[in-house]
Amino acid sequence: MAEVGVLRGKLSDYLLRRAPGLHLTMVDNWLTTDQQPEAYRATRDDHALHTDAARVERHKRDARAVADRYRGQAEIVEGWSAKVAARFPDRHFDAVFLDADHSEAGVRADITAWLPKVKMGGWIGGHDIDNEDPRFDFSGVRRAVDAHFSAVDLGDNFTWFARVE
Ligand SMILES: C[S@@+](CC[C@H](N)C(=O)[O-])C[C@H]1O[C@@H](n2cnc3c(N)ncnc32)[C@H](O)[C@@H]1O
C-alpha cells in the first residue's frame, strides 16, 4: 500500500501496527509553505502553512522513526506525489491512500498519477471528502473525486474509497 502525505507518520504507524503483513510506502515532500502550490495554501490546511523549517524537519524525523520501527515493512519516499508515483510500475499497489494536497487541482493530480498504480480489484481512497470544517476549504476534494469516479464509498472521518476495475 502507499500512503501519500504522511506528515509525522501517525496514520502510517496505526496501519503498520494493525496490519502486520502490510508493506507501506510512505510518500511526503516535507516542505514549508513558501514551497507549496498556491492552490494548496488556499485550502488553509495547516500542513500547507508550515513556516518553521525546524518543525517540518521534526515531522520528517518522526516519520522516519516510524519507518525504522517497521524496518522491512515500511519505506519512505521523499518527493512530490506525482513524481514519486511515476517511479512505480503500473498496477503495483493493492491500495493507495491520498492525504496530501487537498485542493481540487492537487487531488485531481494525485488521482491521475496514482490510479494507474493500483492493481485491478484494488482500492484508491483519500481523506477529507465533504469535510466542511469552516477553518479550511476542502471542497475541492469532492469535486476532484467526482470528476474521476461515478460513485465512491464513504468511510469514517471523511474518507472515500473506490475499487479499481
Ligand atoms: C494531512 S497531512 C498527512 C497526515 C497523515 N496521512 C496522517 O494521517 O497522519 C498532509 C501531508 O501531505 C504532504 N503533501 C502535501 N502535498 C504534497 C505533495 N504534492 N507531494 C508530497 N507530499 C505532499 C504534506 O507535506 C503533509 O505532510
PDBQT file of the ligand as one rigid body, heavy atoms in Angstrom, charges set to zero:
ROOT
HETATM    1  C1  LIG A 201      -2.779  15.830   6.168  1.00  0.00    +0.000 C 
HETATM    2  S1  LIG A 201      -1.043  15.615   6.252  1.00  0.00    +0.000 S 
HETATM    3  C2  LIG A 201      -0.895  13.842   6.244  1.00  0.00    +0.000 C 
HETATM    4  C3  LIG A 201      -1.401  13.210   7.511  1.00  0.00    +0.000 C 
HETATM    5  C4  LIG A 201      -1.160  11.708   7.618  1.00  0.00    +0.000 C 
HETATM    6  N1  LIG A 201      -1.732  10.983   6.481  1.00  0.00    +0.000 N 
HETATM    7  C5  LIG A 201      -1.768  11.163   8.903  1.00  0.00    +0.000 C 
HETATM    8  O1  LIG A 201      -2.976  10.873   8.894  1.00  0.00    +0.000 OA
HETATM    9  O2  LIG A 201      -1.062  11.048   9.903  1.00  0.00    +0.000 OA
HETATM   10  C6  LIG A 201      -0.589  16.083   4.618  1.00  0.00    +0.000 C 
HETATM   11  C7  LIG A 201       0.856  15.850   4.223  1.00  0.00    +0.000 C 
HETATM   12  O3  LIG A 201       0.909  15.849   2.787  1.00  0.00    +0.000 OA
HETATM   13  C8  LIG A 201       2.135  16.377   2.367  1.00  0.00    +0.000 C 
HETATM   14  N2  LIG A 201       1.992  16.847   0.987  1.00  0.00    +0.000 N 
HETATM   15  C9  LIG A 201       1.170  17.819   0.546  1.00  0.00    +0.000 A 
HETATM   16  N3  LIG A 201       1.273  17.956  -0.790  1.00  0.00    +0.000 NA
HETATM   17  C10 LIG A 201       2.165  17.041  -1.199  1.00  0.00    +0.000 A 
HETATM   18  C11 LIG A 201       2.686  16.677  -2.478  1.00  0.00    +0.000 A 
HETATM   19  N4  LIG A 201       2.287  17.294  -3.598  1.00  0.00    +0.000 N 
HETATM   20  N5  LIG A 201       3.587  15.686  -2.539  1.00  0.00    +0.000 NA
HETATM   21  C12 LIG A 201       4.003  15.043  -1.404  1.00  0.00    +0.000 A 
HETATM   22  N6  LIG A 201       3.548  15.337  -0.176  1.00  0.00    +0.000 NA
HETATM   23  C13 LIG A 201       2.635  16.322  -0.070  1.00  0.00    +0.000 A 
HETATM   24  C14 LIG A 201       2.429  17.486   3.373  1.00  0.00    +0.000 C 
HETATM   25  O4  LIG A 201       3.823  17.725   3.442  1.00  0.00    +0.000 OA
HETATM   26  C15 LIG A 201       1.850  16.923   4.683  1.00  0.00    +0.000 C 
HETATM   27  O5  LIG A 201       2.848  16.333   5.463  1.00  0.00    +0.000 OA
ENDROOT
TORSDOF 0
